[in-house]
Structures are given as C-alpha cells and as structure tokens.
C-alpha cells in the first residue's frame, strides 16, 4: 500500500491550507496597459531533442529509487508518449532517469501538468484542468521518507539520490493543497522549494529564506503552444528574460544544486525549440464560415488590440492589463507582487548567471494569445468561467457550477465544458467562485457586444 501511494505522488505530483491573513486588493491606478518588451532568447535548439528531454530527461534531478518503485508499476504500456525501456510502463506523467550519483530514480515530469485530456485523448501542451490537489500531502511526505529510509541506509547511494527530492517534497507539502478541484498550485510549489534553497548555488537549506502565506493560491494551467508568442511568462507577466530558466523551474522540486541546474538548462534550449513548433489541436467540429467571418470583424474591432490578430498576417501585442482595467480576481497578482520569492529570485543563480532570467511583478494580468482557445477551458487565470460564451457575457457566469469530470463532455455551442449551475458548491467537480482567489468577476469587455456579435465571435474563435 505504501508503494502504491508513492506511485500516486510521483505520477501526478499532486500537491495545507490554513487561512491566515490574505494580501489586500491593491490596485495601481497610475497605468492601464503596459507593453511587455521582448528579451533575447537562445536559438538553434533541436525540437526533437527537446521533446525527448521532456519525456526521458533528468531535469528534476532526484526522486524515488527505481528499485523501490518498480514493483508497483502499471502493467499497461504508456500509450501517450509510447516510450521504451524502463519508461514504457511508468505513465506519461512520470519518468525514470539516472540521478547524478548513478542511481536510477522515478519522479514526475512536465506533462504531469502540461498534458491535458480532451475528447478522450491526451494533448501535449494543453494544461491539465482535471487534476485534483485538494488532499494534503504532508502525511505522504513523512510516509515516503520513512519507507525509503527503512529500505536503504542513510549512507547508501539510493538514499542520497532520494534525499533532495524528499527534502523539497516535505517543504512544499504544507503549501500546495488547494480548495478548488482543477486548480494548479505551481506557483506555490516553486515558492516553497525556492524558500529552502541557497540563492547562490541552489543547495538545500533548512532555514527558510522568506515568509509564506498559508493560504494556497492556484490557477488554471495555460497552454504551452502560446509560449512562442510571449515576451514574458506566467499570468501576471512576472517571468522575464531567458525562457530556458523560466521554463526549467519545476526542477526546483529535486535538482541538487546549480551545477546540475546548469546542465539541465543547457538542454532546455532544445525544449524551447520544441515549444516554438508546438501547435494547438484544430477544432474538431463544423464551423459556420459566414458567421465566423462576421465574428472576425467584431473581434478585430473590439478584441485584437489586446489579444492580437490571427490568420495570414498574425500579430500579438504582449500587453499587460492593469487590475484597475481588467477587474478580474486580484489575489494572485497581489500576492506575487509582494512574495519573498521575487527578491530571492532576482538575487539568485537564475538572475545572476547567463543567460539571465528575472522576476518583474506588476499589479495586472497579461492578455494572452487565443490560439486553440476552444481547447483550453475553463477561462480566466483562475479557471472560474466554464465557457467562452460566459466569458463574453458576464451575466451568464454561475456563482457555483460543476462539470462531470469527463474530457468528452464538451459544449460546442458555448465553447467550453458542459456545466450545471448550482445553488451550493457540492460534488467532486464543483467550482466555488466565492472562495478567495477564484472570483469570476472582471473582463467585462464582451458585455458591450450584442448577443449576435458574441455568437459570431464564439464561432470565429473556433478557427484559431
């Protein structure tokens, strides 16, 4: 049973909420829209090598010893990545790799969060909106450490290959339990792990670097195919500079030090090259071409200034929209603006070695590219709105709503998940927009359109 539970951790990387003081709703009225300038990026990577590294690579650095883990592996082959060898039966969200000391270990990979199910198929690069991080992993962190400790001596190579991951898993466990199904606590995972890393060499340190709020803020997971259009990463545009380091941050869960981090970052140039070629899945249903053409005109007149233009001559303006203007839930932006992770990151190996990345927080959110928007429900940065139709008409947004949890339960007319409006937030996939950080307010720009115009825009968005 112990090993089965450990398998569940590694293959899903699901990650204790105590309501302490939440940051206030600070709004900067001195600006409305800011353009995000581009940063120089590394070129010349190999896209095929980038995908290979994502599914076979050692970028997490440490993990559960493979010999400890393998008896509870699935007997069903991985039909998503179709990997070979020891990874053939691990599941697409985990990877067997060799730790720096030569021991084979198992840990999660990027597709734990960045591969989502849609119409029964797993789509690489789509955010996983069917993850569930509501259970505390603090007991599991203790149990996992105990189990490996009973099997391997503390001086053994196996324990040494496991210890870094165990340390960071233990430190992050109190901060990555969410109160909303489908929400992803990636920011808190990184914040908790970096809180116990020496900024200069990234080695583990028991004493924390900064204070962290107890309440777990989580978001929807954006699609990776839009990275190629962006000048900054993350919903609030905080991630600036070199993308290889910014995309590499999941490695803080187990990478031992900056020497290992440097080796992994060098390989992430190939990962960025793969992302530059990644495309969204085409809309699978029929499209009313005449209605979509009308929608394109409406979109270009009312939406393209922030979200860009599409088709033969594409453009994307990379605009940061202030909280004062967009009026969506401010908690994520406010917290990131004040988090100790900002100072830590900008004084760390990430910002002080080449190629440089850094954090630049602002009280706003980036207006994202809309390629493949049909596939990426739910909407807003916190996933509070189930369909595009409700996104464009705020009067249709339910306070409490639920979906079935099936990836084929899709609404082609409204463009998003079929949902049921609720009187109270009950059920496994219920969403509560009254919880801190999950308001469905804001982005009222579609309200000024007529019903016919909104229907036309929805039809047009199917073509992106």
Secondary structure by P-SEA (a helix, b strand, c coil): caaaaaaaaaacccccccccccccccccccccbbbbbbccccccccaaaaaaaaaccccccccccccccccccccccccccccccccccccccbbbbbccccccccccccccccbbbcccccccccccccccccccaaaaaaaaaaaaaaacccccaaaaacaaaaaaaaaaccccccccccccaaaaaaaaaaaacccccccccccccbbbbcbbbbbccccccccccccccccccccccccccccccccccccccaaaaaaaaaaaaaaaaaaaaccccccccccaaaaaaaaaaaaaacccccccccccbbbbcccccccccccccaaaaaaaaccaaaaaaaaccccccccbbbbbbccccccccccccccccccccccccccaaaaacccccccccccccccccccccccccbbbbbccccccccccccccccccccccccccccaaaaaaaaaaaaac
